[in-house]
Amino acid sequence: MLKFEASPEEEFWKVKMERYIDECSSVDELKQIAKLLVNLSATRQVAIKALVKDNLDQWESEMGIRTK
């Protein structure tokens, strides 16, 4: 079963960003942060899809080799 656990570095970044956002009073700066987070999220999704596709391709290739 796949386990999702944040590393200490990821947890630190998350807490740091949450605190920064909580303390930020500039709407323009918050908009910029929001856009960067949307970009980060989209990039991660592309990476996840590519990894899944690569794993499926490898699995299909291995199954094809083993079944012949």
C-alpha positions as CSV (number, residue, x, y, z in Angstrom):
1,M,0.0,0.0,0.0
2,L,1.3,3.4,-0.9
3,K,2.0,5.6,2.1
4,F,1.9,9.4,2.0
5,E,4.2,11.0,4.6
6,A,5.6,14.5,4.6
7,S,9.3,14.7,5.1
8,P,10.5,17.1,7.8
9,E,11.6,19.5,5.1
10,E,8.2,19.5,3.5
11,E,6.5,20.0,6.8
12,F,8.9,22.9,7.6
13,W,8.1,24.6,4.3
14,K,4.4,24.2,4.8
15,V,4.4,25.7,8.3
16,K,6.7,28.5,7.1
17,M,4.4,29.4,4.2
18,E,1.2,29.2,6.4
19,R,2.8,31.6,8.9
20,Y,3.9,34.0,6.1
21,I,0.4,34.0,4.6
22,D,-1.2,34.5,8.0
23,E,1.1,37.5,8.7
24,C,0.9,39.0,5.2
25,S,-1.3,42.1,4.9
26,S,-0.7,43.0,1.2
27,V,-3.4,41.8,-1.2
28,D,-1.0,42.1,-4.1
29,E,1.5,39.9,-2.4
30,L,-1.1,37.4,-1.4
31,K,-2.2,37.2,-5.1
32,Q,1.4,36.6,-6.2
33,I,1.7,33.8,-3.6
34,A,-1.5,32.3,-4.7
35,K,-0.4,32.3,-8.4
36,L,2.9,30.7,-7.4
37,L,1.1,28.0,-5.4
38,V,-1.2,27.3,-8.3
39,N,1.8,27.0,-10.6
40,L,3.5,24.6,-8.1
41,S,0.3,22.5,-7.8
42,A,0.0,22.3,-11.6
43,T,3.6,21.3,-12.0
44,R,3.3,18.6,-9.3
45,Q,0.2,17.2,-11.1
46,V,2.1,17.0,-14.4
47,A,5.0,15.2,-12.6
48,I,2.6,12.7,-10.9
49,K,0.9,11.9,-14.2
50,A,4.2,11.4,-15.9
51,L,5.4,9.1,-13.2
52,V,2.1,7.1,-13.3
53,K,2.3,6.8,-17.1
54,D,6.0,5.7,-16.9
55,N,5.2,3.0,-14.3
56,L,2.3,1.7,-16.3
57,D,4.4,1.6,-19.5
58,Q,7.1,-0.3,-17.6
59,W,4.6,-2.7,-16.2
60,E,3.0,-3.3,-19.6
61,S,6.4,-3.9,-21.1
62,E,7.4,-6.3,-18.4
63,M,4.2,-8.2,-18.7
64,G,4.6,-8.4,-22.4
65,I,8.1,-9.8,-22.1
66,R,7.1,-12.4,-19.4
67,T,4.0,-13.6,-21.2
68,K,5.8,-14.5,-24.4
